[in-house]
Amino acid sequence: KGRMRRGHYGTSVLASMECPHCHELKLPHRVCPHCGYYNGMEIVSVSKEEE
């Protein structure tokens, strides 16, 4: 009976969107981990070795 009352404990799926600069998937409202761009500006410089 205890497990029947815990239906709201489920996890939700994280939303993802396409980066307009490099077209990789990223989390919304976050800097793209692949290219380092956010809102059309380079925020984090990503070296080619990390890619």
Backbone atoms as SQL, in Angstrom:
CREATE TABLE atoms (id INTEGER PRIMARY KEY, chain TEXT, resi INTEGER, resn TEXT, atom TEXT, x REAL, y REAL, z REAL);
INSERT INTO atoms VALUES
  (1, 'A', 1, 'LYS', 'N', 0.824, -1.201, 0.000),
  (2, 'A', 1, 'LYS', 'CA', 0.000, 0.000, 0.000),
  (3, 'A', 1, 'LYS', 'C', 0.867, 1.263, 0.000),
  (4, 'A', 2, 'GLY', 'N', 2.017, 1.199, 0.631),
  (5, 'A', 2, 'GLY', 'CA', 2.842, 2.393, 0.738),
  (6, 'A', 2, 'GLY', 'C', 3.310, 2.905, -0.611),
  (7, 'A', 3, 'ARG', 'N', 3.672, 2.008, -1.513),
  (8, 'A', 3, 'ARG', 'CA', 4.160, 2.424, -2.826),
  (9, 'A', 3, 'ARG', 'C', 3.038, 3.002, -3.683),
  (10, 'A', 4, 'MET', 'N', 1.827, 2.685, -3.387),
  (11, 'A', 4, 'MET', 'CA', 0.708, 3.182, -4.180),
  (12, 'A', 4, 'MET', 'C', 0.497, 4.680, -3.947),
  (13, 'A', 5, 'ARG', 'N', 0.939, 5.207, -2.828),
  (14, 'A', 5, 'ARG', 'CA', 0.734, 6.617, -2.514),
  (15, 'A', 5, 'ARG', 'C', 1.879, 7.503, -3.010),
  (16, 'A', 6, 'ARG', 'N', 2.850, 6.922, -3.687),
  (17, 'A', 6, 'ARG', 'CA', 4.027, 7.685, -4.098),
  (18, 'A', 6, 'ARG', 'C', 4.087, 7.872, -5.617),
  (19, 'A', 7, 'GLY', 'N', 2.971, 8.065, -6.235),
  (20, 'A', 7, 'GLY', 'CA', 2.931, 8.260, -7.678),
  (21, 'A', 7, 'GLY', 'C', 3.516, 9.587, -8.125),
  (22, 'A', 8, 'HIS', 'N', 3.563, 10.564, -7.253),
  (23, 'A', 8, 'HIS', 'CA', 4.086, 11.881, -7.614),
  (24, 'A', 8, 'HIS', 'C', 5.598, 11.980, -7.433),
  (25, 'A', 9, 'TYR', 'N', 6.272, 10.903, -7.041),
  (26, 'A', 9, 'TYR', 'CA', 7.714, 10.912, -6.844),
  (27, 'A', 9, 'TYR', 'C', 8.484, 10.669, -8.138),
  (28, 'A', 10, 'GLY', 'N', 7.823, 10.491, -9.237),
  (29, 'A', 10, 'GLY', 'CA', 8.495, 10.168, -10.492),
  (30, 'A', 10, 'GLY', 'C', 9.394, 11.290, -10.976),
  (31, 'A', 11, 'THR', 'N', 10.366, 10.948, -11.791),
  (32, 'A', 11, 'THR', 'CA', 11.277, 11.947, -12.332),
  (33, 'A', 11, 'THR', 'C', 10.722, 12.497, -13.635),
  (34, 'A', 12, 'SER', 'N', 11.088, 13.713, -13.943),
  (35, 'A', 12, 'SER', 'CA', 10.648, 14.325, -15.187),
  (36, 'A', 12, 'SER', 'C', 11.799, 14.310, -16.192),
  (37, 'A', 13, 'VAL', 'N', 11.456, 14.370, -17.458),
  (38, 'A', 13, 'VAL', 'CA', 12.448, 14.365, -18.525),
  (39, 'A', 13, 'VAL', 'C', 12.990, 15.784, -18.678),
  (40, 'A', 14, 'LEU', 'N', 14.313, 15.920, -18.766),
  (41, 'A', 14, 'LEU', 'CA', 14.918, 17.229, -18.944),
  (42, 'A', 14, 'LEU', 'C', 14.636, 17.744, -20.349),
  (43, 'A', 15, 'ALA', 'N', 14.263, 18.994, -20.439),
  (44, 'A', 15, 'ALA', 'CA', 14.028, 19.611, -21.740),
  (45, 'A', 15, 'ALA', 'C', 15.368, 19.930, -22.386),
  (46, 'A', 16, 'SER', 'N', 15.442, 19.786, -23.686),
  (47, 'A', 16, 'SER', 'CA', 16.654, 20.140, -24.409),
  (48, 'A', 16, 'SER', 'C', 16.261, 20.879, -25.676),
  (49, 'A', 17, 'MET', 'N', 17.162, 21.709, -26.134),
  (50, 'A', 17, 'MET', 'CA', 16.913, 22.468, -27.351),
  (51, 'A', 17, 'MET', 'C', 18.178, 22.474, -28.191),
  (52, 'A', 18, 'GLU', 'N', 18.039, 22.889, -29.437),
  (53, 'A', 18, 'GLU', 'CA', 19.172, 22.923, -30.347),
  (54, 'A', 18, 'GLU', 'C', 19.893, 24.256, -30.219),
  (55, 'A', 19, 'CYS', 'N', 21.190, 24.202, -30.128),
  (56, 'A', 19, 'CYS', 'CA', 21.997, 25.416, -30.069),
  (57, 'A', 19, 'CYS', 'C', 21.932, 26.102, -31.433),
  (58, 'A', 20, 'PRO', 'N', 21.592, 27.386, -31.490),
  (59, 'A', 20, 'PRO', 'CA', 21.515, 28.057, -32.792),
  (60, 'A', 20, 'PRO', 'C', 22.880, 28.279, -33.443),
  (61, 'A', 21, 'HIS', 'N', 23.954, 28.160, -32.671),
  (62, 'A', 21, 'HIS', 'CA', 25.289, 28.398, -33.223),
  (63, 'A', 21, 'HIS', 'C', 25.912, 27.124, -33.786),
  (64, 'A', 22, 'CYS', 'N', 25.891, 26.020, -33.019),
  (65, 'A', 22, 'CYS', 'CA', 26.553, 24.783, -33.473),
  (66, 'A', 22, 'CYS', 'C', 25.574, 23.646, -33.733),
  (67, 'A', 23, 'HIS', 'N', 24.301, 23.838, -33.443),
  (68, 'A', 23, 'HIS', 'CA', 23.225, 22.875, -33.703),
  (69, 'A', 23, 'HIS', 'C', 23.357, 21.582, -32.903),
  (70, 'A', 24, 'GLU', 'N', 24.044, 21.630, -31.769),
  (71, 'A', 24, 'GLU', 'CA', 24.090, 20.492, -30.843),
  (72, 'A', 24, 'GLU', 'C', 22.993, 20.679, -29.801),
  (73, 'A', 25, 'LEU', 'N', 22.618, 19.601, -29.117),
  (74, 'A', 25, 'LEU', 'CA', 21.604, 19.700, -28.078),
  (75, 'A', 25, 'LEU', 'C', 22.206, 20.295, -26.809),
  (76, 'A', 26, 'LYS', 'N', 21.437, 21.167, -26.161),
  (77, 'A', 26, 'LYS', 'CA', 21.876, 21.799, -24.923),
  (78, 'A', 26, 'LYS', 'C', 20.659, 22.052, -24.058),
  (79, 'A', 27, 'LEU', 'N', 20.893, 22.344, -22.781),
  (80, 'A', 27, 'LEU', 'CA', 19.804, 22.697, -21.882),
  (81, 'A', 27, 'LEU', 'C', 19.380, 24.138, -22.142),
  (82, 'A', 28, 'PRO', 'N', 18.089, 24.431, -22.059),
  (83, 'A', 28, 'PRO', 'CA', 17.654, 25.808, -22.301),
  (84, 'A', 28, 'PRO', 'C', 18.153, 26.763, -21.208),
  (85, 'A', 29, 'HIS', 'N', 18.420, 27.996, -21.586),
  (86, 'A', 29, 'HIS', 'CA', 18.900, 29.059, -20.695),
  (87, 'A', 29, 'HIS', 'C', 20.251, 28.724, -20.075),
  (88, 'A', 30, 'ARG', 'N', 21.073, 27.960, -20.785),
  (89, 'A', 30, 'ARG', 'CA', 22.415, 27.605, -20.326),
  (90, 'A', 30, 'ARG', 'C', 23.400, 27.839, -21.470),
  (91, 'A', 31, 'VAL', 'N', 24.668, 28.020, -21.134),
  (92, 'A', 31, 'VAL', 'CA', 25.721, 28.128, -22.140),
  (93, 'A', 31, 'VAL', 'C', 25.890, 26.764, -22.798),
  (94, 'A', 32, 'CYS', 'N', 26.072, 26.758, -24.107),
  (95, 'A', 32, 'CYS', 'CA', 26.256, 25.497, -24.831),
  (96, 'A', 32, 'CYS', 'C', 27.601, 24.889, -24.433),
  (97, 'A', 33, 'PRO', 'N', 27.629, 23.638, -23.992),
  (98, 'A', 33, 'PRO', 'CA', 28.907, 23.035, -23.590),
  (99, 'A', 33, 'PRO', 'C', 29.803, 22.689, -24.776),
  (100, 'A', 34, 'HIS', 'N', 29.249, 22.670, -25.986),
  (101, 'A', 34, 'HIS', 'CA', 30.034, 22.290, -27.160),
  (102, 'A', 34, 'HIS', 'C', 30.766, 23.480, -27.777),
  (103, 'A', 35, 'CYS', 'N', 30.079, 24.627, -27.870),
  (104, 'A', 35, 'CYS', 'CA', 30.709, 25.779, -28.519),
  (105, 'A', 35, 'CYS', 'C', 30.940, 26.949, -27.569),
  (106, 'A', 36, 'GLY', 'N', 30.280, 26.977, -26.409),
  (107, 'A', 36, 'GLY', 'CA', 30.489, 28.041, -25.437),
  (108, 'A', 36, 'GLY', 'C', 29.690, 29.302, -25.700),
  (109, 'A', 37, 'TYR', 'N', 28.725, 29.246, -26.612),
  (110, 'A', 37, 'TYR', 'CA', 27.932, 30.432, -26.942),
  (111, 'A', 37, 'TYR', 'C', 26.626, 30.447, -26.174),
  (112, 'A', 38, 'TYR', 'N', 26.162, 31.656, -25.844),
  (113, 'A', 38, 'TYR', 'CA', 24.843, 31.870, -25.254),
  (114, 'A', 38, 'TYR', 'C', 24.330, 33.206, -25.745),
  (115, 'A', 39, 'ASN', 'N', 23.139, 33.222, -26.293),
  (116, 'A', 39, 'ASN', 'CA', 22.478, 34.441, -26.773),
  (117, 'A', 39, 'ASN', 'C', 23.325, 35.166, -27.819),
  (118, 'A', 40, 'GLY', 'N', 23.989, 34.397, -28.686),
  (119, 'A', 40, 'GLY', 'CA', 24.763, 34.981, -29.776),
  (120, 'A', 40, 'GLY', 'C', 26.136, 35.484, -29.399),
  (121, 'A', 41, 'MET', 'N', 26.546, 35.318, -28.144),
  (122, 'A', 41, 'MET', 'CA', 27.856, 35.783, -27.701),
  (123, 'A', 41, 'MET', 'C', 28.655, 34.609, -27.152),
  (124, 'A', 42, 'GLU', 'N', 29.972, 34.638, -27.371),
  (125, 'A', 42, 'GLU', 'CA', 30.828, 33.597, -26.810),
  (126, 'A', 42, 'GLU', 'C', 31.083, 33.925, -25.347),
  (127, 'A', 43, 'ILE', 'N', 30.591, 33.077, -24.468),
  (128, 'A', 43, 'ILE', 'CA', 30.726, 33.282, -23.028),
  (129, 'A', 43, 'ILE', 'C', 31.923, 32.509, -22.494),
  (130, 'A', 44, 'VAL', 'N', 32.074, 31.273, -22.931),
  (131, 'A', 44, 'VAL', 'CA', 33.155, 30.402, -22.484),
  (132, 'A', 44, 'VAL', 'C', 33.961, 30.004, -23.709),
  (133, 'A', 45, 'SER', 'N', 35.271, 30.187, -23.665),
  (134, 'A', 45, 'SER', 'CA', 36.099, 29.758, -24.793),
  (135, 'A', 45, 'SER', 'C', 36.381, 28.268, -24.644),
  (136, 'A', 46, 'VAL', 'N', 35.998, 27.505, -25.658),
  (137, 'A', 46, 'VAL', 'CA', 36.167, 26.052, -25.654),
  (138, 'A', 46, 'VAL', 'C', 37.300, 25.720, -26.607),
  (139, 'A', 47, 'SER', 'N', 38.298, 24.998, -26.115),
  (140, 'A', 47, 'SER', 'CA', 39.416, 24.632, -26.974),
  (141, 'A', 47, 'SER', 'C', 39.034, 23.447, -27.848),
  (142, 'A', 48, 'LYS', 'N', 39.743, 23.275, -28.940),
  (143, 'A', 48, 'LYS', 'CA', 39.458, 22.187, -29.881),
  (144, 'A', 48, 'LYS', 'C', 39.793, 20.827, -29.279),
  (145, 'A', 49, 'GLU', 'N', 40.708, 20.772, -28.302),
  (146, 'A', 49, 'GLU', 'CA', 41.085, 19.501, -27.685),
  (147, 'A', 49, 'GLU', 'C', 39.945, 18.907, -26.879),
  (148, 'A', 50, 'GLU', 'N', 39.104, 19.770, -26.271),
  (149, 'A', 50, 'GLU', 'CA', 38.001, 19.276, -25.456),
  (150, 'A', 50, 'GLU', 'C', 36.885, 18.704, -26.307),
  (151, 'A', 51, 'GLU', 'N', 36.749, 19.192, -27.543),
  (152, 'A', 51, 'GLU', 'CA', 35.693, 18.685, -28.423),
  (153, 'A', 51, 'GLU', 'C', 36.101, 17.344, -28.921);
